[in-house]
């Protein structure tokens, strides 16, 4: 730092030195010239003085006096006007008599695009004005008139807004490329439980609209993450996926996910297991980064993924889509919506099926190792008895039938070939039902969401992944969630002061029945493990009570003050039974089991663990 200051000081000194010494240099030159003239009077030398040199103009008067006078040009004659339709709009072409190039300036007034062209005159066969109505979609009229003796004006009127125009120079004269105004896409989100423009939401938010979801072919959580900053998802298959927002994510069954997933206001616990991979017929997806516990019933430390399906319509609508790809991949989607009672009762039904063959071949069993198949459906019934009230019933059902995970040695030359002794499988299913009652009055809004969510997962696989029958694994788990969320909040018309109060209850029953590993006599001989079945059954019950609220006050634009509070109480109860079942059907304690096959003389009994944990957060 010291050396840098020294260098800067020398540079400043050099600059000051030049500024000071430059006039002194002129004086020295004058003195030297005077001495030379006195010494040699026969050949006088006159030194050039600075005040005798020509100086540039420094005022407008001096600049005008030095500028050459220009001869005024005669007006350009506009002899023809053409309108050429384009893919996006229309081109207005002005033709000149001698091929002169003209230009102009643009401005807008109301729904009109105005172009003023100076030093030009209209000489049209049809007269002093040109007019065409509805020359293109979104453009009401195109008019060219002479507004003064040597000025022409082009007025392009738009239907809704002023069109956009670009002036292009042409050998024929002038080309005005006109595009009708593009209707801005209105994006509305409910991230803060109220309809808002995303630009007005003070949350790190990403919104994927319906068209974006279709263009990007987003059909899974992984697809959502691929289009969202700071959202990561890894799914080698549908047996287990990992998601994280800002580094926080899911870990295992016995801890609550840091990310809250909502499908039509229904919380999905452990989405990596219980949210089927197929997403379809979506209205939008909102990804909120950061804690959202003061707005949503379920606690969320990392963020919220709010998936919203398309609502019922009051008019007939049907959509059919499909696709086919390699590995015999096929996909079909269908949605149907209409009104049962106009403006009162409407429905929407949607379904999807996707399947593919496996890309890994089992050489021992002679079949594909990891095929996939998914079937999903959704039904929504919306009743609006009055403008203030809306009642909707939503149900979802989905099922996946997949092969198990395929493992091959890293050193294997062909990574798409495996050899097992039993075919593996991974099956998952989910069905949800929800009832949403909403009231929107002039003084407040009230929302009640009652939901049930049932999920089931089971899989079987060859543990050793070899043609030798050593060990097998079997796993089954089901989950039932009952939830109730109540919200009371300020009306939609509230501007400077907004508030929200909510309460949430959730009861979850998580059953593992069973988680088992079978060891064969061959496995006992090679792995030196006892022959039999190691089995674990467990029941995990969770109960959550929460109260939350948030207020926003805007003293002046653009400042908004936000305060929120959440109180949550959890109770977790775990009961687990672990047994080892011998080939003859008797059981022994898992803790007393030796690492060999000599287990016949041990006493038969089991191990039971019961744990209760209660926690409170505020």
Secondary structure, 3 states (H helix, E strand, C coil): CHHHHHHHHHHHHHHHHHHHHHHHHHHHHHHHHHHHHHHCCCCCCCCCCHHHCCCCCCCHHHHHHHCCCCCCCCCEEEEEEEEEECCCEEEEEEEECCCCCCCCEEEEECCEEEEEEECEEECECCECEEEEEEEECCEEEEEEEEEECCEEEEEEEECCCCCEEEEEEECCEEEEEEECCCCCCCCCECCCCCCECHHHCCCEEEEEEHHHHHHCCCCCHHHHHHCCCCEEEECCCCCCCEEEECCEECCCCCCCCCEEEEECCEEECCHHHHCCCCCCCEEEEEEEECCCCCCCCCCCCCEEEEEEECCCCCCCEEEEEEEEECCCEEEEEEEEEEEEECCCEEEEEEEEEEEECCCCEECCCCEECCCEEEEEEEEEEEECCCCCEEEEEEEEEEEEEECCCCCCCCCCCCCCEECCCCCCEEEEEEEEEEEEEEEECCCEEEEEEEEEEEEEEEEEEECCCCCCCCEEEEEEEEEEEEEEEEEEEECCCCCCEEEEEEEEEEEEEEEEEEEEEEECHHHHHHHCCCCEEEEEEEEEEEEEEEEEEEEEEEEECCEEEEEEEEEEEEEEEEEEEEEEECCCCCEEECCCCCCCCCCCCCCCCCEEEEEEEEEEEC
